[in-house]
Amino acid sequence: MAKSEKYVRPDSKGRITLGKLAQGVVQYKVQQEPDGKIVLFPEIAIPADEMWIFKNKKVLNSIMTGLEQSANGETVYLGSFAEYGDEE
């Protein structure tokens, strides 16, 4: 992704609005460097009922492997599950 620059000015209370730059971000981790530079690390939220996946390394590795295999076209079509649906 190409870097982009944008100038923003803090308001009287020191707040800066990021606008579209913050789209999809739940919160930022803020780090201030010794030279005064401020670095923002965007963070997203993970639903509580899905957090177990990230805590279970075996499950997470299995999911990541499956995603990688799918991206590489290493999948096999097993047919339709339509017969198991509730629609009439």
Backbone as a printed PyTorch tensor [residue, N CA C, xyz], in Angstrom:
tensor([[[  0.8420,  -1.1740,   0.0000],
         [  0.0000,   0.0000,   0.0000],
         [  0.8870,   1.2360,   0.0000]],

        [[  0.5620,   2.1640,  -0.8360],
         [  1.3520,   3.3910,  -0.9270],
         [  1.0960,   4.2820,   0.2770]],

        [[  2.1380,   4.9380,   0.7220],
         [  1.9950,   5.8740,   1.8280],
         [  1.3090,   7.1230,   1.3300]],

        [[  0.5180,   7.7200,   2.2020],
         [ -0.0950,   8.9900,   1.8590],
         [  0.1140,   9.9440,   3.0210]],

        [[  0.1410,  11.1990,   2.7100],
         [  0.3180,  12.2200,   3.7410],
         [ -0.9010,  13.1110,   3.7690]],

        [[ -1.2330,  13.5530,   4.9440],
         [ -2.3420,  14.4660,   5.1250],
         [ -1.9950,  15.3490,   6.3170]],

        [[ -2.2580,  16.6220,   6.1980],
         [ -2.0160,  17.5220,   7.3100],
         [ -3.3220,  17.7540,   8.0520]],

        [[ -3.2590,  17.6460,   9.3660],
         [ -4.4230,  17.9070,  10.2150],
         [ -3.9940,  18.8700,  11.3170]],

        [[ -4.9550,  19.6140,  11.8170],
         [ -4.6660,  20.5710,  12.8890],
         [ -5.5080,  20.2090,  14.1090]],

        [[ -4.8800,  20.2010,  15.2700],
         [ -5.6570,  19.9460,  16.4890],
         [ -6.5720,  21.1290,  16.7870]],

        [[ -7.7290,  20.8200,  17.3770],
         [ -8.6210,  21.9010,  17.7960],
         [ -8.1400,  22.4660,  19.1330]],

        [[ -8.9170,  23.3250,  19.7430],
         [ -8.4960,  23.9910,  20.9790],
         [ -8.2760,  23.0270,  22.1380]],

        [[ -8.8570,  21.8150,  22.0340],
         [ -8.6740,  20.8040,  23.0870],
         [ -7.6260,  19.7620,  22.6980]],

        [[ -6.9220,  19.9890,  21.5880],
         [ -5.8750,  19.0710,  21.1540],
         [ -6.3730,  17.8810,  20.3680]],

        [[ -7.6300,  17.8810,  19.9630],
         [ -8.1980,  16.7590,  19.2200],
         [ -7.9380,  16.9000,  17.7340]],

        [[ -7.7200,  15.7600,  17.0970],
         [ -7.5100,  15.7120,  15.6510],
         [ -8.5590,  14.7730,  15.0640]],

        [[ -9.2040,  15.1890,  13.9900],
         [-10.1940,  14.3680,  13.3080],
         [ -9.5310,  13.6510,  12.1430]],

        [[ -9.7020,  12.3390,  12.0740],
         [ -9.0890,  11.5490,  11.0110],
         [-10.0310,  11.2970,   9.8470]],

        [[-11.3180,  11.5080,  10.0500],
         [-12.2940,  11.3370,   8.9700],
         [-12.2450,   9.9570,   8.3640]],

        [[-12.1750,   9.8880,   7.0360],
         [-12.1920,   8.6130,   6.3030],
         [-10.9940,   7.7310,   6.6250]],

        [[ -9.9160,   8.3300,   7.1240],
         [ -8.7420,   7.5250,   7.4850],
         [ -9.0620,   6.5340,   8.6010]],

        [[-10.0800,   6.8340,   9.3910],
         [-10.4320,   5.9840,  10.5220],
         [-11.5700,   5.0170,  10.2040]],

        [[-11.9880,   4.9550,   8.9540],
         [-13.0980,   4.0930,   8.5720],
         [-12.7870,   2.6300,   8.8870]],

        [[-13.6850,   1.9730,   9.6110],
         [-13.5230,   0.5740,   9.9630],
         [-12.6640,   0.3190,  11.1890]],

        [[-12.1240,   1.3620,  11.7790],
         [-11.2530,   1.2260,  12.9480],
         [-12.0790,   1.4550,  14.2090]],

        [[-11.9190,   0.5890,  15.1930],
         [-12.6490,   0.7200,  16.4480],
         [-11.8990,   1.6220,  17.4080]],

        [[-10.5920,   1.4660,  17.4550],
         [ -9.7670,   2.2760,  18.3480],
         [ -8.3320,   2.2750,  17.8300]],

        [[ -7.5280,   3.1620,  18.4000],
         [ -6.1100,   3.2340,  18.0490],
         [ -5.2690,   3.0610,  19.2980]],

        [[ -4.1840,   2.3300,  19.1550],
         [ -3.1440,   2.3250,  20.1820],
         [ -2.2200,   3.4640,  19.7950]],

        [[ -1.8890,   4.3290,  20.7600],
         [ -1.0620,   5.4990,  20.4840],
         [  0.2970,   5.3140,  21.1250]],

        [[  1.3400,   5.5680,  20.3450],
         [  2.7090,   5.4540,  20.8470],
         [  3.4290,   6.7600,  20.5490]],

        [[  4.0430,   7.3330,  21.5640],
         [  4.8280,   8.5450,  21.3450],
         [  6.3080,   8.1930,  21.3920]],

        [[  6.9990,   8.5050,  20.3140],
         [  8.4210,   8.2210,  20.1850],
         [  9.2430,   9.2550,  20.9550]],

        [[ 10.4800,   8.9120,  21.3060],
         [ 11.3390,   9.8620,  22.0290],
         [ 11.5270,  11.1950,  21.3000]],

        [[ 11.4540,  11.1650,  19.9570],
         [ 11.6330,  12.4110,  19.1980],
         [ 10.3410,  13.2260,  19.0830]],

        [[  9.2530,  12.7690,  19.7560],
         [  7.9880,  13.4880,  19.7330],
         [  7.0020,  12.9790,  18.7050]],

        [[  7.4520,  12.1190,  17.8170],
         [  6.5710,  11.5650,  16.7950],
         [  5.4700,  10.7450,  17.4660]],

        [[  4.2540,  10.8800,  16.9600],
         [  3.1190,  10.1110,  17.4660],
         [  2.7340,   9.0890,  16.4000]],

        [[  2.6660,   7.8230,  16.8000],
         [  2.3320,   6.7450,  15.8720],
         [  1.0090,   6.1310,  16.3160]],

        [[  0.0790,   6.0060,  15.3730],
         [ -1.2250,   5.4060,  15.6490],
         [ -1.2650,   4.0080,  15.0530]],

        [[ -1.6870,   3.0440,  15.8500],
         [ -1.8370,   1.6590,  15.3960],
         [ -3.3230,   1.3280,  15.4000]],

        [[ -3.9470,   1.2120,  14.2160],
         [ -5.3810,   0.9320,  14.1660],
         [ -5.6920,  -0.4610,  14.7100]],

        [[ -6.8140,  -0.5440,  15.4080],
         [ -7.2610,  -1.8200,  15.9560],
         [ -8.7180,  -2.0280,  15.6070]],

        [[ -9.0870,  -3.2810,  15.4340],
         [-10.4700,  -3.6430,  15.1760],
         [-10.9670,  -4.4870,  16.3390]],

        [[-12.2570,  -4.6670,  16.4310],
         [-12.8360,  -5.4720,  17.5070],
         [-13.0830,  -6.8990,  17.0230]],

        [[-12.9090,  -7.8420,  17.9210],
         [-13.2230,  -9.2430,  17.6460],
         [-14.4050,  -9.6040,  18.5290]],

        [[-15.4920, -10.1170,  17.9490],
         [-16.6340, -10.5060,  18.7780],
         [-16.2160, -11.5130,  19.8460]],

        [[-16.7590, -11.3680,  21.0370],
         [-16.3860, -12.2190,  22.1710],
         [-16.5760, -13.7010,  21.8700]],

        [[-17.6430, -14.0400,  21.1220],
         [-17.8950, -15.4540,  20.8400],
         [-16.9600, -16.0280,  19.7680]],

        [[-16.1140, -15.1860,  19.1620],
         [-15.1180, -15.6600,  18.2020],
         [-13.6960, -15.5930,  18.7600]],

        [[-13.5230, -15.0320,  19.9320],
         [-12.1950, -14.8500,  20.5140],
         [-11.5000, -16.1820,  20.7920]],

        [[-12.2700, -17.2250,  21.0500],
         [-11.6870, -18.5290,  21.3370],
         [-10.8030, -19.0210,  20.1910]],

        [[-11.1590, -18.6250,  18.9640],
         [-10.3650, -19.0380,  17.8010],
         [ -8.9440, -18.5110,  17.9170]],

        [[ -8.7970, -17.2600,  18.3350],
         [ -7.4810, -16.6410,  18.4260],
         [ -6.6930, -17.1310,  19.6420]],

        [[ -7.3950, -17.6620,  20.6370],
         [ -6.7290, -18.2040,  21.8220],
         [ -6.2880, -19.6410,  21.6230]],

        [[ -6.8960, -20.3320,  20.6570],
         [ -6.5840, -21.7360,  20.3870],
         [ -5.7060, -21.7930,  19.1420]],

        [[ -4.4040, -21.8900,  19.3330],
         [ -3.4380, -21.8390,  18.2240],
         [ -3.6550, -22.9590,  17.2080]],

        [[ -4.0720, -24.1430,  17.6630],
         [ -4.3000, -25.2540,  16.7390],
         [ -5.4420, -24.9210,  15.7800]],

        [[ -6.5340, -24.3790,  16.3120],
         [ -7.6770, -24.0060,  15.4800],
         [ -7.2940, -22.8650,  14.5460]],

        [[ -6.6150, -21.8460,  15.0800],
         [ -6.2150, -20.7000,  14.2660],
         [ -5.2910, -21.1330,  13.1270]],

        [[ -4.3280, -21.9960,  13.4120],
         [ -3.4210, -22.4950,  12.3650],
         [ -4.1790, -23.2800,  11.3060]],

        [[ -5.1650, -24.0690,  11.7230],
         [ -5.9640, -24.8460,  10.7820],
         [ -6.7530, -23.9180,   9.8580]],

        [[ -7.3480, -22.8750,  10.4260],
         [ -8.1070, -21.9120,   9.6230],
         [ -7.1770, -21.1900,   8.6480]],

        [[ -6.0290, -20.7580,   9.1340],
         [ -5.0820, -20.0410,   8.2760],
         [ -4.5810, -20.9330,   7.1420]],

        [[ -4.3390, -22.2060,   7.4440],
         [ -3.9180, -23.1540,   6.4090],
         [ -5.0150, -23.3060,   5.3620]],

        [[ -6.2440, -23.4450,   5.8100],
         [ -7.3750, -23.5810,   4.8800],
         [ -7.5330, -22.3530,   3.9930]],

        [[ -7.3660, -21.1690,   4.5740],
         [ -7.4640, -19.9390,   3.7840],
         [ -6.3490, -19.8570,   2.7430]],

        [[ -5.1600, -20.2640,   3.1540],
         [ -4.0190, -20.2550,   2.2290],
         [ -4.2400, -21.2520,   1.0950]],

        [[ -4.7290, -22.4450,   1.4360],
         [ -5.0020, -23.4520,   0.4170],
         [ -6.0760, -22.9670,  -0.5500]],

        [[ -7.0870, -22.3170,  -0.0270],
         [ -8.1500, -21.7910,  -0.8680],
         [ -7.6210, -20.7110,  -1.8060]],

        [[ -6.7960, -19.8200,  -1.2850],
         [ -6.2130, -18.7520,  -2.1050],
         [ -5.3330, -19.3230,  -3.2140]],

        [[ -4.7080, -20.4710,  -2.9570],
         [ -3.8280, -21.1020,  -3.9440],
         [ -4.5700, -22.0700,  -4.8650]],

        [[ -5.8880, -22.1390,  -4.7320],
         [ -6.6710, -23.0300,  -5.5790],
         [ -6.5240, -24.4920,  -5.2280]],

        [[ -6.1260, -24.7870,  -4.0120],
         [ -5.8960, -26.1740,  -3.5880],
         [ -7.1170, -26.7480,  -2.8730]],

        [[ -8.3020, -26.4950,  -3.4340],
         [ -9.5260, -26.9930,  -2.8090],
         [-10.2150, -27.9750,  -3.7410]],

        [[-11.1360, -28.7450,  -3.1850],
         [-11.8920, -29.7230,  -3.9590],
         [-13.3730, -29.4410,  -3.7300]],

        [[-14.1350, -29.3210,  -4.8210],
         [-15.5720, -29.0860,  -4.7240],
         [-16.2590, -30.4000,  -4.3650]],

        [[-16.9790, -30.4100,  -3.2610],
         [-17.6210, -31.6320,  -2.7890],
         [-19.1030, -31.6940,  -3.1160]],

        [[-19.6120, -30.7190,  -3.8190],
         [-21.0180, -30.7210,  -4.2000],
         [-21.7990, -29.6720,  -3.4400]],

        [[-23.0880, -29.6910,  -3.6330],
         [-23.9810, -28.7020,  -3.0490],
         [-24.5760, -29.2100,  -1.7360]],

        [[-24.7760, -28.2960,  -0.8280],
         [-25.4470, -28.6240,   0.4320],
         [-26.9080, -28.2000,   0.3870]],

        [[-27.4220, -27.8830,  -0.7950],
         [-28.7800, -27.3820,  -0.9540],
         [-29.8140, -28.3430,  -0.3810]],

        [[-29.5590, -29.6270,  -0.4760],
         [-30.5350, -30.6010,   0.0230],
         [-30.7290, -30.5350,   1.5310]],

        [[-29.7810, -29.9000,   2.2250],
         [-29.8740, -29.7980,   3.6750],
         [-30.5030, -28.4840,   4.1360]],

        [[-30.8240, -27.6000,   3.1940],
         [-31.4000, -26.3020,   3.5220],
         [-32.8500, -26.3980,   3.9460]],

        [[-33.3410, -25.3570,   4.5910],
         [-34.7260, -25.3030,   5.0740],
         [-35.6970, -24.7450,   4.0330]],

        [[-35.1580, -24.1660,   2.9610],
         [-36.0270, -23.5630,   1.9640],
         [-36.7740, -24.6390,   1.1830]],

        [[-38.0080, -24.3130,   0.8150],
         [-38.8130, -25.2870,   0.0650],
         [-38.7810, -24.9930,  -1.4010]]])
